[in-house]
Amino acid sequence: MRAEIVGVGTELLLGQIANTNAQTISQALATIGVDVHFHQAVGDNPERMREAFEIASRRADVVIVTGGLGPTPDDITREAIAGLAGVKLVRRDDLVARIQDVFEKLGREMPLDNLRQADLPEGAEAIDLQGTAPGFRIDIDGCTFFALPGVPWEMEAMLRKDVLEYLRRAGGDSTIASREILVMGLGESHTHERIADIVERQTQPTIAYLAGSGRVRVRLTAKAGSEAEALALIEPVEAEIRERLGKHAVQGTTSDLAQALGEILREKKITVASAESLTGGLLGAELSGAGGSSDFFKGGIVSYWTETKRDVLGVDESVLLGPGAVSEEAAAAMAQAVAVRFETELGLSTTGVAGPSEQEGKPVGTIFVGAAFEGSTRTRHVRGYGNRGNIRAIAVSAAMDLGRRLVLGSDAD
């Protein structure tokens, strides 16, 4: 079964909000084996909406539309779908009563404009409302349309309760499962070089790459009658890829680097603290965001100024005046100092230049990270690229990966 997702709203095209609904729906459809081939976004314009819906109906078995079901004049999804179907809108008395009931329970008077939300294309089947906007389903020339509200929690409730169940019955029993291998220390092209022949011969599972923030994820996706059967197709291919990538493939099933590091630290009963200059707290945020972080992350110091590195963190002034605050020596000293301050087994550090101009003669994109663990200290010099945000994200990834390798006793390079 082929699906297409259409997000309605000029605010999507202006970039005022992200279309998170499309992501949620795609993830949900994968669990029941429905293939999403296209995403569209269209503004609140009747002609363009009609065109978008018509295109979607020609190339998909099911089209899920989100947004445009509100009470205001720019909410015209109902009209656009009715026009495509060649039917009129019909006001549903049962939906009028349901909408009125929502306002009564809130202790508010219902504006008359909300009655528009009870208008559905003739022949459409209503989907029980979660807020004040009913959704609906209608078949148009062999394609099934679902119209759902744009409000994420309302949309997701209808999706889980009604849409998935309908499509599961219509499409039979199948599911799509994915696994991701997190790769550190190799770029996307070098990762592909090592496994190119596996990728070229593989059709089930399919293999794709997702790169960014100093990380590469190799995604394996399989479709089968059940999740267990799909994972059984993935597992031997995953094992072969991990063998090829060696130490660069992060152990475990998570593709979240902070979570992977956290699982190692929890297993080994190791605690960690962070000292940050370049990243300004982002490393600590990643570590504390991992599940179970209270077991391993004690805290961190954002030592942005040189004086803070000396007076708060405790980095020796000779390091700061000699090699400088942006140096391997500073990264090493920061990692060591924060481990002492927080009495942790592992200390991680970041320093560097995110821009807009060079610092201490070092160009923008210079990154040094450090890791100190049980008397051993390692540093890594990384070349960042892109804007400030990307350079800082690369530094966070590099610091966590260096700490992971040091704790595991693997080569830190």
Beta strands, then each sheet from edge to edge (+ up, - down):
strand 1: 2-8
strand 2: 35-42
strand 3: 62-66
strand 4: 89-91
strand 5: 119-121
strand 6: 125-127
strand 7: 135-140
strand 8: 143-148
strand 9: 175-183
strand 10: 206-212
strand 11: 215-224
strand 12: 272-276
strand 13: 297-302
strand 14: 346-352
strand 15: 366-373
strand 16: 376-383
sheet 1: 2+ 1+ 3+ 8+ 7- 6+
sheet 2: 4+ 5-
sheet 3: 9+ 11- 10+
sheet 4: 13+ 12+ 14+ 15- 16+
end
